[in-house]
Amino acid sequence: MLKKLTLSFLFILTSTFSMSVLAQQSILLLGDSLSASYGMQEKDGWVMLLNNTLEQEKAKYRIINASISGETTAGGLARLPGILEKNSIDYLLIELGGNDGLRGFPPKLIKNNLLQIIELAQAKNIKVLLSAIRIPPNYGPRYNKMFSDVFTHAASETNVVLLPFFIESVAAKPELMQADGIHPTIAAQPLVAIEMKKILEAVL
């Protein structure tokens, strides 16, 4: 009788653990240097900080960081199929386009790449989140407007959630930005992690 009860308890415990694991959702972050701990160690970047917080809080989602410094929308598009083959993904968070804009790529090309990335994910029933991206104003009002519209239109045409530019609050404070004026400092990373946590919790 004791053996049966022990086996029953182990079965319940194992089942509960399995359900807990299955309940945890994965977010694939396909991004560039803003999410790739540029200028610092990975442990100091906002993604690692956020994952640490989520683990402590026993949250039901984790971020799989597939961000690479210097990545473009074309690069992300080329890498995505291989990443999806190796990982089970519930959400895809796209944080790309900044490097395209800084290089003055045609907005139509950027949008086309984003649409293809989104379509790849949606074909696998992966929910997509698209982050808006901003570039410095010195590119001129016309290009900046066309660039910003890329994300609005891509999200609208594919019916995906458009997230706000996640470093907007720190980008306005020079003391929280690195010398290049593009990447947040180490001191800014916890603030970015908090902001992104709020953004994700609002949509998940």
N, CA and C of each residue as an Amber inpcrd file, in Angstrom:
protein
   612
   0.8330000  -1.2030000   0.0000000   0.0000000   0.0000000   0.0000000
   0.8710000   1.2580000   0.0000000   1.9400000   1.2160000   0.8730000
   2.8500000   2.3410000   0.9580000   3.5530000   2.5830000  -0.3700000
   3.9150000   1.4630000  -1.0390000   4.5890000   1.5720000  -2.3300000
   3.6820000   2.2220000  -3.3680000   2.3840000   1.8420000  -3.3380000
   1.4350000   2.4160000  -4.2800000   1.2580000   3.9060000  -4.0430000
   1.1950000   4.2890000  -2.7520000   1.0310000   5.7020000  -2.4250000
   2.2520000   6.5100000  -2.8510000   3.4420000   5.9120000  -2.6620000
   4.6780000   6.5890000  -3.0560000   4.7300000   6.7950000  -4.5560000
   4.3530000   5.7280000  -5.2870000   4.3440000   5.8300000  -6.7400000
   3.3400000   6.8610000  -7.2210000   2.1720000   6.9020000  -6.5460000
   1.1400000   7.8740000  -6.9140000   1.6320000   9.2910000  -6.6690000
   2.3280000   9.4850000  -5.5320000   2.8580000  10.8050000  -5.1990000
   3.8990000  11.2490000  -6.2180000   4.7910000  10.3230000  -6.5950000
   5.8160000  10.6340000  -7.5720000   5.1990000  10.9820000  -8.9200000
   4.1290000  10.2720000  -9.2860000   3.4510000  10.5370000 -10.5560000
   2.8490000  11.9390000 -10.5550000   2.1930000  12.2920000  -9.4300000
   1.5840000  13.6140000  -9.3210000   2.6510000  14.6940000  -9.3680000
   3.7660000  14.4550000  -8.6330000   4.8450000  15.4190000  -8.5970000
   5.4530000  15.6240000  -9.9730000   5.6850000  14.5010000 -10.6740000
   6.2620000  14.5600000 -12.0140000   5.3200000  15.2570000 -12.9790000
   4.0390000  14.9430000 -12.8800000   3.0500000  15.5540000 -13.7660000
   2.9680000  17.0540000 -13.5390000   2.9950000  17.4510000 -12.2550000
   2.9250000  18.8730000 -11.9210000   4.1300000  19.6070000 -12.4630000
   5.3000000  18.9770000 -12.3040000   6.5330000  19.5890000 -12.8230000
   6.4790000  19.7270000 -14.3320000   5.9940000  18.6870000 -15.0040000
   5.8990000  18.7070000 -16.4700000   4.9600000  19.8000000 -16.9340000
   3.8130000  19.9380000 -16.2310000   2.8520000  20.9690000 -16.5990000
   3.4570000  22.3520000 -16.3950000   4.2690000  22.4950000 -15.3100000
   4.9030000  23.7740000 -15.0360000   5.8680000  24.1480000 -16.1420000
   6.6460000  23.1620000 -16.6000000   7.5920000  23.4070000 -17.6700000
   6.8790000  23.7540000 -18.9600000   5.8010000  23.0040000 -19.2330000
   5.0600000  23.2470000 -20.4620000   4.3950000  24.6150000 -20.4480000
   4.0270000  25.0710000 -19.2180000   3.3320000  26.3530000 -19.1100000
   4.2700000  27.5220000 -19.3670000   5.5700000  27.2960000 -19.2280000
   6.5400000  28.3650000 -19.4360000   6.6760000  28.6590000 -20.9290000
   6.4690000  29.9150000 -21.2750000   6.5200000  30.2950000 -22.6780000
   7.8730000  30.8990000 -23.0340000   8.2760000  30.6820000 -24.2650000
   9.5710000  31.1860000 -24.7220000   9.3720000  32.3270000 -25.7080000
  10.1790000  33.3690000 -25.5270000  10.1680000  34.5200000 -26.4240000
  11.5210000  34.5800000 -27.1200000  11.5270000  34.3970000 -28.4100000
  12.7620000  34.5190000 -29.1670000  12.9760000  35.9920000 -29.5060000
  14.0740000  36.5320000 -29.0350000  14.4050000  37.9280000 -29.3110000
  15.3880000  37.9790000 -30.4710000  14.9230000  38.4550000 -31.6030000
  15.7560000  38.5950000 -32.7900000  16.1210000  40.0660000 -32.9010000
  17.3090000  40.4080000 -32.4130000  17.6600000  41.8110000 -32.3420000
  19.0820000  42.1230000 -32.7500000  19.4660000  43.3630000 -32.4660000
  20.8170000  43.8340000 -32.8090000  21.5680000  44.2280000 -31.5420000
  22.4970000  45.1640000 -31.6590000  23.3600000  45.5200000 -30.5380000
  22.6190000  46.0940000 -29.3400000  21.4290000  46.6570000 -29.5540000
  20.6540000  47.1920000 -28.4320000  20.2530000  46.0900000 -27.4570000
  20.2140000  44.8640000 -27.9550000  19.8340000  43.7250000 -27.1130000
  20.9720000  42.7250000 -26.9540000  22.1320000  43.0370000 -27.5350000
  23.2610000  42.1000000 -27.5210000  24.3760000  42.5350000 -26.5780000
  24.0330000  43.3420000 -25.5750000  25.0040000  43.7670000 -24.5510000
  26.2160000  44.4730000 -25.1580000  25.9640000  45.3530000 -26.1080000
  27.0580000  46.0630000 -26.7790000  27.8610000  46.8930000 -25.7770000
  29.1930000  46.7280000 -25.8120000  30.0690000  47.5080000 -24.9560000
  30.1710000  47.0180000 -23.5320000  29.6290000  45.8340000 -23.2650000
  29.6460000  45.2810000 -21.9030000  29.5450000  43.7720000 -21.9590000
  29.6890000  43.1260000 -20.8100000  29.5380000  41.6860000 -20.7540000
  28.0680000  41.3090000 -20.8360000  27.8070000  40.1000000 -21.3260000
  26.4270000  39.6540000 -21.5080000  25.6240000  39.7110000 -20.2140000
  26.2740000  39.3830000 -19.0950000  25.5720000  39.3500000 -17.8060000
  25.0670000  40.7320000 -17.3740000  25.6620000  41.7890000 -17.9480000
  25.2640000  43.1490000 -17.5860000  24.1970000  43.7220000 -18.5020000
  23.8660000  43.0080000 -19.5710000  22.8640000  43.4900000 -20.5210000
  21.4490000  43.3210000 -20.0030000  20.5290000  44.0740000 -20.5650000
  19.1510000  44.0750000 -20.0670000  18.4540000  42.7320000 -20.2140000
  18.7970000  41.9600000 -21.2370000  18.1230000  40.6720000 -21.4410000
  18.4560000  39.7050000 -20.3100000  19.7410000  39.6060000 -19.9610000
  20.1480000  38.7280000 -18.8710000  19.5610000  39.2010000 -17.5430000
  19.5610000  40.5050000 -17.3270000  18.9910000  41.0600000 -16.0940000
  17.5070000  40.7410000 -15.9880000  16.7950000  40.8720000 -17.1020000
  15.3670000  40.5850000 -17.0990000  15.1170000  39.1020000 -16.8720000
  15.8720000  38.2480000 -17.5310000  15.7000000  36.8060000 -17.3330000
  15.9650000  36.4070000 -15.8830000  16.9510000  37.0390000 -15.2660000
  17.2300000  36.7620000 -13.8520000  16.0360000  37.1360000 -12.9760000
  15.4350000  38.2760000 -13.2760000  14.2540000  38.7190000 -12.5300000
  13.0870000  37.7620000 -12.7460000  12.8910000  37.3500000 -13.9800000
  11.7930000  36.4370000 -14.2980000  11.9730000  35.1040000 -13.5880000
  13.2110000  34.6420000 -13.4870000  13.4890000  33.3850000 -12.8000000
  13.1920000  33.5090000 -11.3150000  13.5880000  34.6230000 -10.7230000
  13.3290000  34.8480000  -9.2970000  11.8340000  34.9310000  -9.0100000
  11.1040000  35.5210000  -9.9300000   9.6570000  35.6870000  -9.7470000
   8.8650000  34.4750000 -10.2200000   9.5970000  33.4620000 -10.7290000
   8.9530000  32.2580000 -11.2720000   7.9240000  32.6210000 -12.3350000
   8.2970000  33.5480000 -13.1800000   7.4220000  33.9770000 -14.2750000
   7.2590000  32.8520000 -15.2840000   6.2110000  32.9520000 -16.0790000
   5.8970000  31.8750000 -17.0260000   6.4880000  32.0860000 -18.4140000
   7.4330000  32.9850000 -18.5100000   8.0920000  33.1540000 -19.8090000
   9.5650000  33.4800000 -19.6150000  10.3340000  33.1520000 -20.6360000
  11.7650000  33.4370000 -20.6540000  12.1220000  33.9670000 -22.0390000
  13.2270000  34.6920000 -22.0960000  13.6910000  35.2330000 -23.3710000
  14.8870000  34.4340000 -23.8740000  14.7930000  33.9780000 -25.1020000
  15.9250000  33.3450000 -25.7750000  16.5550000  34.4250000 -26.6500000
  17.7450000  34.8420000 -26.2830000  18.3540000  35.9870000 -26.9610000
  19.1550000  35.5600000 -28.1890000  18.6620000  35.9300000 -29.3650000
  19.3520000  35.6250000 -30.6180000  19.8190000  36.9190000 -31.2810000
  20.1780000  37.8970000 -30.4490000  20.5880000  39.2000000 -30.9560000
  22.0780000  39.2210000 -31.2670000  22.4460000  39.9380000 -32.3150000
  23.8430000  40.0710000 -32.7350000  24.1240000  41.5370000 -33.0470000
  25.2230000  42.0420000 -32.5200000  25.6060000  43.4230000 -32.8220000
  25.8300000  43.5870000 -34.3240000  25.2910000  44.6680000 -34.8600000
  25.4390000  44.9450000 -36.2810000  24.4020000  44.2750000 -37.1640000
  23.4920000  43.5180000 -36.5480000  22.5040000  42.7790000 -37.3340000
  21.5440000  43.7060000 -38.0670000  21.1960000  43.3080000 -39.2860000
  20.2130000  44.0300000 -40.1020000  18.9690000  43.1630000 -40.2580000
  17.9360000  43.7290000 -40.8580000  16.7320000  42.9390000 -41.1000000
  17.0280000  41.7910000 -42.0640000  17.9130000  42.0220000 -43.0250000
  18.2880000  40.9660000 -43.9760000  19.0230000  39.8420000 -43.2560000
  19.9070000  40.2030000 -42.3300000  20.6330000  39.2040000 -41.5630000
  19.7170000  38.3990000 -40.6760000  18.7790000  39.0730000 -40.0450000
  17.8180000  38.3840000 -39.2010000  16.9550000  37.4230000 -39.9980000
  16.5530000  37.8660000 -41.1750000  15.7500000  37.0250000 -42.0560000
  16.5140000  35.7750000 -42.4620000  17.7980000  35.9150000 -42.7380000
  18.6210000  34.7790000 -43.1590000  18.8350000  33.7910000 -42.0120000
  18.9400000  34.2960000 -40.7870000  19.2220000  33.4320000 -39.6380000
  17.9950000  32.7490000 -39.0560000  16.8390000  33.3760000 -39.2130000
  15.6410000  32.9150000 -38.5140000  15.2610000  31.4610000 -38.7740000
  15.2350000  30.9780000 -40.0190000  14.8270000  29.5820000 -40.2360000
  15.6600000  28.5830000 -39.4290000  16.9610000  28.7820000 -39.3770000
  17.8280000  27.8810000 -38.6290000  17.5610000  27.9350000 -37.1390000
  17.2670000  29.1360000 -36.6210000  16.9710000  29.2890000 -35.1950000
  15.6720000  28.5860000 -34.8410000  14.6650000  28.7360000 -35.6960000
  13.3630000  28.1260000 -35.4260000  13.4230000  26.6020000 -35.4790000
  14.3430000  26.0740000 -36.2720000  14.4980000  24.6140000 -36.3520000
  15.0440000  24.0330000 -35.0540000  15.8220000  24.8210000 -34.3290000
  16.5020000  24.3200000 -33.1360000  15.7900000  24.6710000 -31.8280000
  14.7620000  25.5100000 -31.9060000  14.0960000  25.9650000 -30.6910000
  12.5750000  25.8950000 -30.8230000  11.9290000  25.6160000 -29.7030000
  10.4720000  25.6540000 -29.6420000  10.0800000  27.0440000 -29.1560000
   9.4150000  27.7860000 -30.0030000   9.1510000  29.2000000 -29.7240000
   7.6510000  29.4870000 -29.6620000   7.2580000  30.2850000 -28.6620000
   5.8620000  30.7230000 -28.5550000   5.6780000  32.1240000 -29.1390000
   6.6720000  32.9750000 -28.8810000   6.6230000  34.3540000 -29.3670000
   7.9310000  34.7200000 -30.0620000   7.8240000  35.5640000 -31.0620000
   9.0020000  36.1410000 -31.6990000   8.9540000  37.6390000 -31.4770000
   9.9820000  38.1660000 -30.8410000  10.1030000  39.6090000 -30.6380000
  11.1680000  40.1280000 -31.6020000  10.7500000  40.9290000 -32.5430000
  11.6640000  41.4710000 -33.5570000  12.1480000  42.8540000 -33.1340000
  13.4560000  42.9720000 -32.9400000  14.0690000  44.2570000 -32.5840000
  15.1730000  44.5160000 -33.6090000  14.7490000  44.7890000 -34.8120000
  15.6790000  44.9950000 -35.9210000  15.2660000  46.2150000 -36.7450000
  16.2090000  46.7240000 -37.4760000  15.9240000  47.8550000 -38.3620000
  16.8180000  49.0430000 -38.0950000  17.3570000  49.1280000 -36.8820000
  18.2080000  50.2570000 -36.5390000  19.4360000  50.3690000 -37.4220000
  20.1150000  49.2600000 -37.6350000  21.3170000  49.2830000 -38.4740000
  20.9750000  49.5580000 -39.9340000  19.8130000  49.0880000 -40.3730000
  19.3500000  49.4000000 -41.7300000  19.1920000  50.9110000 -41.8820000
  18.5430000  51.5140000 -40.8730000  18.3070000  52.9500000 -40.9200000
  19.5840000  53.7530000 -40.8560000  20.5130000  53.3320000 -39.9930000
  21.7780000  54.0490000 -39.8590000  22.5930000  53.9840000 -41.1430000
  22.3510000  52.9560000 -41.9400000  23.0710000  52.8320000 -43.2110000
  22.2770000  53.4250000 -44.3710000  21.1320000  53.9940000 -44.0570000
  20.3350000  54.6540000 -45.0770000  19.6720000  53.7160000 -46.0620000
  19.3980000  52.4840000 -45.6480000  18.7410000  51.5280000 -46.5360000
  17.3360000  52.0160000 -46.9070000  16.8630000  51.6870000 -48.0930000
  15.5180000  52.0930000 -48.5080000  14.4540000  51.5320000 -47.5610000
  13.5470000  52.3630000 -47.0800000  12.4820000  51.8980000 -46.1950000
  11.6870000  50.7300000 -46.7770000  11.4930000  50.7440000 -48.0960000
  10.7460000  49.6580000 -48.7380000  11.4550000  48.3220000 -48.5440000
  12.7860000  48.3260000 -48.6170000  13.5710000  47.1050000 -48.4210000
  13.4730000  46.6300000 -46.9770000  13.5670000  47.5700000 -46.0460000
  13.4750000  47.2240000 -44.6230000  12.1160000  46.5910000 -44.3250000
  11.0740000  47.2160000 -44.8330000   9.7260000  46.7060000 -44.6020000
   9.5560000  45.3190000 -45.2040000  10.0620000  45.1140000 -46.3950000
   9.9330000  43.8190000 -47.0550000  10.6120000  42.7190000 -46.2430000
  11.7770000  43.0180000 -45.6870000  12.4770000  42.0360000 -44.8590000
  11.6860000  41.7180000 -43.5910000  11.1420000  42.7560000 -42.9780000
  10.3410000  42.5480000 -41.7690000   9.1010000  41.7060000 -42.0620000
   8.4510000  41.9850000 -43.1810000   7.2610000  41.2150000 -43.5540000
   7.5990000  39.7420000 -43.7410000   8.7480000  39.4690000 -44.3330000
   9.1520000  38.0720000 -44.5420000   9.4800000  37.3800000 -43.2170000
  10.1090000  38.1150000 -42.3050000  10.4010000  37.5560000 -40.9830000
   9.1040000  37.2040000 -40.2680000   8.1650000  38.1260000 -40.3180000
   6.8710000  37.9150000 -39.6610000   6.1380000  36.7210000 -40.2730000
   6.1390000  36.6410000 -41.5900000   5.4650000  35.5440000 -42.2770000
   6.0730000  34.1910000 -41.9350000   7.3920000  34.1310000 -41.8040000
   8.0600000  32.8790000 -41.4170000   7.5740000  32.4040000 -40.0600000
   7.4680000  33.3500000 -39.1260000   7.0190000  33.0030000 -37.7850000
   5.5460000  32.6150000 -37.7690000   4.7240000  33.3970000 -38.4390000
   3.2840000  33.1240000 -38.4370000   2.9560000  31.7910000 -39.1130000
   3.7760000  31.3800000 -40.0610000   3.5730000  30.0880000 -40.7290000
   3.7480000  28.9330000 -39.7520000   4.4720000  29.1910000 -38.6580000
   4.6850000  28.1720000 -37.6260000   3.8130000  28.4430000 -36.3940000
   2.8010000  29.2930000 -36.5730000   1.8680000  29.6450000 -35.4950000
   2.5620000  30.2960000 -34.3050000   3.6100000  31.0390000 -34.5820000
   4.3260000  31.7840000 -33.5490000   3.7660000  33.2030000 -33.5130000
   3.4030000  33.6570000 -32.3180000   2.8900000  35.0160000 -32.1690000
   4.0580000  35.9910000 -32.3010000   3.8210000  37.1020000 -32.9820000
   4.9010000  38.0410000 -33.2800000   4.6750000  39.3810000 -32.5910000
   5.7620000  39.8990000 -32.0200000   5.7910000  41.2330000 -31.4410000
   6.8640000  42.0130000 -32.1960000   6.5230000  43.1860000 -32.6670000
   7.4660000  44.0020000 -33.4310000   7.7620000  45.2780000 -32.6700000
   9.0270000  45.5150000 -32.3950000   9.4130000  46.7380000 -31.6810000
   9.6250000  47.8810000 -32.6590000   9.0440000  49.0170000 -32.3390000
   9.3250000  50.2240000 -33.1210000  10.7810000  50.6010000 -32.8840000
  11.3990000  51.2120000 -33.8680000  12.7910000  51.6240000 -33.7730000
  12.9040000  53.0890000 -34.1710000  13.7870000  53.7970000 -33.5130000
  14.0380000  55.2020000 -33.8530000  15.5100000  55.3630000 -34.2290000
  15.7850000  56.2920000 -35.1100000  17.1660000  56.6280000 -35.4770000
  17.3860000  58.1120000 -35.2110000  18.6500000  58.5490000 -35.1310000
  18.9340000  59.9620000 -34.8420000  18.2810000  60.9130000 -35.8420000
  17.9150000  62.0980000 -35.3900000  17.2240000  63.0680000 -36.2560000
  18.0720000  63.6210000 -37.3860000  19.4030000  63.4270000 -37.3180000
  20.2560000  64.0120000 -38.3520000  20.0940000  63.3580000 -39.7250000
  19.2490000  62.3160000 -39.8030000  18.9840000  61.6870000 -41.0980000
  17.9010000  62.4540000 -41.8770000  17.3880000  63.4800000 -41.2540000
  16.4130000  64.3300000 -41.9340000  14.9870000  63.8990000 -41.6490000
  14.0560000  64.8570000 -41.5950000  12.6630000  64.5500000 -41.2650000
  11.9930000  63.6120000 -42.2570000  12.3210000  63.7350000 -43.5380000
  11.6630000  62.9060000 -44.5490000  12.0280000  61.4320000 -44.3630000
  13.3400000  61.1540000 -44.2630000  13.7640000  59.7500000 -44.1100000
  13.3060000  59.2030000 -42.7600000  13.3940000  60.0220000 -41.7160000
  12.9670000  59.5680000 -40.3930000  11.4910000  59.1830000 -40.3810000
  10.6720000  59.9820000 -41.0670000   9.2330000  59.6780000 -41.1300000
   8.9970000  58.3840000 -41.8910000   9.6570000  58.2350000 -43.0230000
   9.5000000  57.0190000 -43.8180000   9.9970000  55.7980000 -43.0420000
  11.0840000  55.9770000 -42.3080000  11.6450000  54.8750000 -41.5200000
  10.6760000  54.4650000 -40.4060000  10.1610000  55.4190000 -39.6690000
   9.2220000  55.1200000 -38.5820000   7.9550000  54.4470000 -39.1020000
   7.4920000  54.8950000 -40.2600000   6.2740000  54.3270000 -40.8440000
   6.4370000  52.8600000 -41.2190000   7.6740000  52.4390000 -41.4780000
   7.9330000  51.0420000 -41.8350000   7.3580000  50.1100000 -40.7790000
   7.5870000  50.4080000 -39.5190000   7.1840000  49.5270000 -38.4290000
   5.6710000  49.5810000 -38.1930000   5.1280000  50.7730000 -38.2840000
   3.6770000  50.9280000 -38.1350000   2.9350000  50.1520000 -39.2260000
   3.3800000  50.3120000 -40.4600000   2.7090000  49.6720000 -41.5820000
   2.9260000  48.1480000 -41.5770000   4.1280000  47.7100000 -41.2500000
   4.4070000  46.2740000 -41.2180000   3.5440000  45.5830000 -40.1650000
   3.4000000  46.2130000 -39.0090000   2.5740000  45.6400000 -37.9470000
   1.1060000  45.6140000 -38.3470000   0.6540000  46.7070000 -38.9500000
  -0.7470000  46.8070000 -39.3550000  -1.0980000  45.7900000 -40.4420000
  -0.2200000  45.6340000 -41.4160000  -0.4940000  44.7480000 -42.5410000
  -0.4750000  43.2670000 -42.1580000   0.2430000  42.9350000 -41.0890000
   0.3540000  41.5270000 -40.6760000  -0.4030000  41.2400000 -39.3870000
  -1.0580000  42.2670000 -38.8560000  -1.8640000  42.1250000 -37.6400000
  -1.0350000  41.6270000 -36.4550000   0.1500000  42.2100000 -36.2840000
   0.9830000  41.8670000 -35.1340000   1.0370000  43.0570000 -34.1830000
   1.4370000  42.7900000 -32.9550000   1.5080000  43.8380000 -31.9350000
   2.7490000  44.7010000 -32.1510000   2.5550000  46.0040000 -32.2120000
   3.6740000  46.9350000 -32.3490000   4.0100000  47.4780000 -30.9620000
   5.2320000  47.2160000 -30.5120000   5.6850000  47.6850000 -29.2140000
   6.3740000  49.0380000 -29.3530000   6.3580000  49.8410000 -28.2950000
   7.0760000  51.1220000 -28.3550000   8.5820000  50.8960000 -28.3800000
   9.3240000  51.8910000 -28.8080000  10.7840000  51.8140000 -28.8290000
  11.2670000  51.6780000 -27.3840000  11.8450000  50.5330000 -27.0580000
  12.0470000  50.1750000 -25.6570000  13.1620000  50.9430000 -24.9340000
  14.0240000  51.6590000 -25.6650000  15.0430000  52.4480000 -24.9700000
  14.7490000  53.9410000 -25.0410000  13.5360000  54.2740000 -25.4190000
  13.1730000  55.6860000 -25.6170000  13.4320000  56.5170000 -24.3600000
  13.0740000  55.9860000 -23.1900000  13.1950000  56.7530000 -21.9480000
  14.6450000  57.0310000 -21.5730000  15.5550000  56.1000000 -21.8510000
  16.9630000  56.3190000 -21.5060000  17.7000000  57.0640000 -22.6220000
  17.2360000  56.9120000 -23.8530000  17.8950000  57.5740000 -24.9870000
  17.8250000  59.0940000 -24.8690000  16.8390000  59.5850000 -24.1360000
  16.6760000  61.0300000 -23.9750000  17.6030000  61.5950000 -22.9060000
  18.3560000  60.7160000 -22.2310000  19.2480000  61.1580000 -21.1540000
  20.6970000  60.8420000 -21.5370000  21.4560000  61.8350000 -21.9700000
  22.8410000  61.6290000 -22.4270000  23.7100000  60.8740000 -21.4300000
  23.4680000  61.0710000 -20.1400000  24.2850000  60.4060000 -19.1250000
  24.0540000  58.8960000 -19.0720000  22.9760000  58.4350000 -19.7100000
  22.6750000  56.9980000 -19.7310000  23.0330000  56.3650000 -21.0760000
  23.6630000  57.1460000 -21.9350000  24.0390000  56.6370000 -23.2560000
  25.5590000  56.5900000 -23.3930000  26.0300000  55.6080000 -24.1560000
  27.4580000  55.4980000 -24.4170000  27.9130000  56.6590000 -25.3140000
  29.2170000  56.7630000 -25.5010000  29.7780000  57.9010000 -26.2390000
  29.2330000  58.0340000 -27.6550000  28.7920000  56.9060000 -28.2340000
  28.2700000  56.9660000 -29.6070000  26.8670000  57.5620000 -29.6790000
  26.2380000  57.7310000 -28.5200000  24.8940000  58.2990000 -28.4900000
  23.8090000  57.3630000 -28.9770000  24.1530000  56.1110000 -29.2250000
  23.1970000  55.1280000 -29.7600000  22.8960000  54.0170000 -28.7620000
  23.9200000  53.5920000 -28.0300000  23.7610000  52.4440000 -27.1280000
  23.6940000  52.8690000 -25.6590000  22.7390000  52.3230000 -24.9030000
  22.6540000  52.6240000 -23.4690000  23.8760000  52.0970000 -22.7120000
  24.2240000  52.7690000 -21.6230000  25.3430000  52.3670000 -20.7820000
  24.9590000  51.1890000 -19.8880000  25.9590000  50.6930000 -19.1510000
  25.6920000  49.6220000 -18.1800000  24.6800000  50.0960000 -17.1500000
  24.8340000  51.3380000 -16.7090000  23.9250000  51.8860000 -15.7010000
  22.4820000  51.9330000 -16.1910000  22.2940000  52.0240000 -17.5060000
  20.9480000  52.1170000 -18.0770000  20.2820000  50.7560000 -18.2280000
  21.0600000  49.6880000 -18.2370000  20.5140000  48.3630000 -18.5260000
  19.4060000  47.9180000 -17.5580000  19.5540000  48.1260000 -16.2420000
  18.4500000  47.7530000 -15.3420000  17.1610000  48.5200000 -15.6420000
  17.3170000  49.7780000 -16.0450000  16.1450000  50.5910000 -16.3840000
  15.4720000  50.0630000 -17.6490000  16.2780000  49.6560000 -18.6220000
  15.7430000  49.0830000 -19.8510000  15.0270000  47.7710000 -19.5420000
  15.6120000  46.9640000 -18.6600000  15.0030000  45.6800000 -18.2740000
  13.6360000  45.9020000 -17.6270000  13.5480000  46.8910000 -16.7580000
  12.2750000  47.2110000 -16.0950000  11.2440000  47.6650000 -17.1180000
  11.6760000  48.5130000 -18.0410000  10.7700000  49.0270000 -19.0740000
  10.2660000  47.8940000 -19.9700000  11.1850000  47.0120000 -20.3820000
  10.7800000  45.9090000 -21.2470000   9.8660000  44.9350000 -20.5140000
  10.0970000  44.7300000 -19.2400000   9.2180000  43.8560000 -18.4530000
   7.7910000  44.4030000 -18.4430000   7.6660000  45.7030000 -18.2710000
   6.3400000  46.3410000 -18.2810000   5.6730000  46.1620000 -19.6430000
   6.4570000  46.3650000 -20.6960000   5.9230000  46.2700000 -22.0540000
   5.4390000  44.8460000 -22.3280000   6.2540000  43.8640000 -21.9850000
   5.8950000  42.4640000 -22.2600000   4.6950000  42.0180000 -21.4270000
   4.6540000  42.4200000 -20.1680000   3.5390000  42.0200000 -19.3100000
   2.2250000  42.6120000 -19.7790000   2.3080000  43.7230000 -20.4740000
   1.0870000  44.3730000 -20.9750000   0.4910000  43.6300000 -22.1710000
   1.3240000  42.8600000 -22.8770000   0.8320000  42.2050000 -24.0920000
   0.7600000  40.6830000 -23.9980000   1.4780000  40.0850000 -23.0530000
   1.4620000  38.6180000 -22.9700000   0.2380000  38.1390000 -22.2000000
